[in-house]
């Protein structure tokens, strides 16, 4: 069996890669286990120095790496460059906070001295998606290397080259062989790999279906896992908000990365008194997007990553319109080569319609009318997902009270939900469990070890 990568802007084949044999993967795992033990013995300052060199290497090859992401998954080149820069910043952030994040935590007890130490777990299996092919890997890799773990990367098939390029970058930064390696195997075989005794823990970013499979396999093997899964983030707009600014940010929140982001705003829940104005301004922003060749700097909306994703998105749009929603703009695939879809706004969406109930991965916004703030909050919570959400209002105290009642892992007030190395990232419900980034992400994949010293007898 083999992997075939496709340029989503043309439909042309880019490369072919063979799956690795079980024997080859076994050799990779054995080498990684040996290297991890050596890496764990190195001081945190030395591990942090590697992260700084990785950041330098990422920046030095930003153009090449960004172009690789564009060719494999279709994001606009300007956004791809920003992704590489964010990866470098993430590495620098964790390198700069290594001492405080890994310092022993004094925990007074009846003993002469007692404390908590953070020890590495071992070899981490990272199963990563295609939509942010460098950033998703970085936010798993940087904390793992800092804590003394090694990482085996199983990247999404369609961004295989991105994964291999990242391996090259880390090696050129001076990482020992085996510290960060990629393997090529099917998703089904990756689930089975979770049970391998050499794998200490698993982190996955992907669909809820994939999370259920990996979570079940990890549970059977009694292994720690972090699951960052799908989302259907609510974007609540109250009447006292700056409607113009809210609509402008709504365009970025829905259409960045061609609408293919777990934390993208997907359900725009707007109070009745500002509903029409918000739609009018949102539509103007959507129509101003520049859809085209993703390698051009002027392009702000590129193709969907796959023909399958394009069909699924259009099926969701069609079924929602048939159920009584109203098309504001878009709603069609673009008649040209590649997986292009018009920026689409659909109003009067209600629970029970696909665009409300399901995760949408593409440039389609579902706009929902709410009678008041309590109704908006109830609609936001009426979801299987619980990743992020945003609230737009000038009444910050009211927004904070609403945030306390929102059923999600992240709430942004008058701002777009985004990942930030300084803040914990993750969700609840079918959006998964565990946290990435910040000190919380660092401590997910460590042995939190209690050390108690009674003194001499």
Phi, psi and omega in degrees: 000156182215164176256134176240121178263142187237136173285113185289346179274346181231335187084003182278148177289134177265301184210165174233138180229136176279144169294151179273151178284163177300324179294317180296317179295323177299319178296320178298315181295318180299315180295322181294320179298316179296314181296320182299319180297321178290320181294321181297334181280348180279146182292154179306326180297324179288322177294319179297323179299323177296317179300321178296321179291325176298317178301316179298318181293321177299314181293324182292336181242028184305314185295317180295315181293317179299317180296325177297317178297318180299314183295324185274329183227356165091006180291151178301142187301323179298319178289327178293319176298318179297325178297317179296317179298321179294323177298316179297316179300318180300314179299317180294321180299310182292325176298321183285344182242018183299315185299314183287325183286331184254002180294144176301142179258114180292133184225084184304140180211197177285350180285166175301318176206141177213146182203169177249131178242150181253108183253147178294152178274323182140240185257121183259129173266120181250113179257110194242153184267179185266343194286326170234078195293342175255319184294316180299322179292317183299318185288344169270321187289312188300310178296324182295313180294322181299322183275358178097008175275163168249162187229132169254124183258122167250099183273161174302141185303319187287350174241039180300317181296322177301317179298316180293324177295322179294320176303315180299316180301314182294321177294317180294337177282354176106012178291140177293150178304134178096348182288324179217109185228151177254147173233151180241113178203167183290163178299321181296318179290330177295322176301318181292328182297335180304327183282349182300133184297338181282343178273123182269329184198167186224138169234134182226135167242121183177203183284164176298321179300313179296322179296320178298317181294313181290319178298321178294317180295319179293321179296318179299326181266003181055052181240140177296141174216153171240128183240114175251106192247206187287175179205155173222066191299137176271141178236096188270128179241118178262159189298333182272006179288162168283096188297320179299314180292319179301317180293321179296316178291328178303322179297315177294317184294330181266322192256353178297151182057031181060028179077010186253075181213137180296328182262011175297143170295131184234327179246110182265104188258112193235133177295149187304320187292341177240011186299307184294320179296317179299315180299317181299315181288321178297317179298318179300319178294319180295320181289340180277351178297145180256105181268129180174202183301118188291344178279353177274135182299329183285343184289132176245351178217117180255198182278160168292158188289338183210155176295326178296316178297323178297315180295316180299316180298314182294325176298320178294319179296311183298316181294325179291318178294321178295335180275000174117000177287169185242129178281125177266313177200159178078220177092012182218153168287148180277135182279084177197170178297147178096180189257054184271139178226137182297144172299127193233133172240132178233121184262170177059036175281142182227161173305142184101342177269147183305320183290345174267316189278331188253158172286135176248135182238086181163179188280061181229126179249131176260122182252128189238134179271133176240146181282325179201185184296320179295321177294320178299318180293320178297319178294319179300318182280350181278071184202149173288340185265160179203054182274288181221177176191161179224153181230131182243114180193156174275348181268089186295321179299318177296318180297320179294324176295320176294319181302323180296339181256357180281133184268075179201166184277342184215134176231127178245125181261121183056038178201166182271136176299129182210157175270142185214127182305336183277349186237143177293144184234128176161174186227189178229183182053222183280008172273002172106196180207164186089168181228143171253164174067167183058189178294333178297319178293322178299319186275357177294321186245055172226160169272109178281097191259126175275129175240121183237125184244113183276343183094178183280149177252000000 
